Amino acid sequence: MQTTPQSSPQSSPPTQPQAIASQVFKGALLSLVAGYVDVVGFIALFGLFTAHVTGNFVMLGVALAHATGGVLSKLLALPVFALSVATTKIAVDAMQARGRPPLPPLLVTQGLLLAAFMLAGCLASPMASPDMPSAIATGMLGVAAMAVQNAQSRIVLTDHVPTTIMTGNSTQVIIDLVELRSASADKVAAAKNRLRKMVPAIAAFAAGAVSGAYAYVQASYWCLAVPILILLALAYSYRAGPAASLAGRQA
């Protein structure tokens, strides 16, 4: 009499840890993109933030105090950002109503806007002044691209850590490091879980900022090809995966 061999419980892959690791990795890639693009915009466009848009208020004060120029681009950044976020929200609502996962199209859209940012910058270079119409138009393309990422972080990737602004993440990391001293096992476990997500995002953002600065010095606006390729690769990875399906169901 033959016996049917039973599969070992360890034969199936640990899908939950793998899913978490994949989420952390993809979130870190988006953080790298944000740090990279933000520093390229800051260097190339006379202190314009494309991802950390509220930082332009600080730079606006500097421009006004020292009469360094670039006031118009920093003033326009916020309404362009707001319009881009609103458009992204409307597009996501429409895709979700049709049962389509919104994340791959958002990543492709961001990649296309970054490509337009790159080409506009190349055509407008060298830029002698931040008040040149070509410099302002180039900067607004960068702001629009990163507004899409800011919006998708709040609307679609709600289970990820923020990928564009690291102030909140850094604050939470410090709080969680202190929380590790807690006598509550539940609090310690929750803190460790958050740290596993936030520390890679912060590290990736910093790596993106450093590498983006170096790449811009070496290749000017053409260096933006790197984040464009990352976004297209992420769009491909999300096109039919569980994360894309989940994102399509989120309201």
Buried (B, 14 or more C-beta within 10 A) or exposed (E): EEEEEEEEEEEEEEEEEEEBEBBBEBBBBBBBBBBBBBBBBBBBBBBBBBBBBEBBEEBBEEBEEEEEBBBBBBBBBBEBBEBBBEBBBEBBEEBBEEEBBBBBBBBBBBBBBBBBBBBBBEEBEEBEEBBBEBBBBBBBBBBBBBBBBBBBBEBBBEEBBBBBBBEEBBEBBEEBEEBEEEEEEEBBEBBEEBBEBBBBBBBBBBBBBEBBBEBBEEEBBBBBBBBBEBBBBBBEBBBEBEBBEBBBEBE
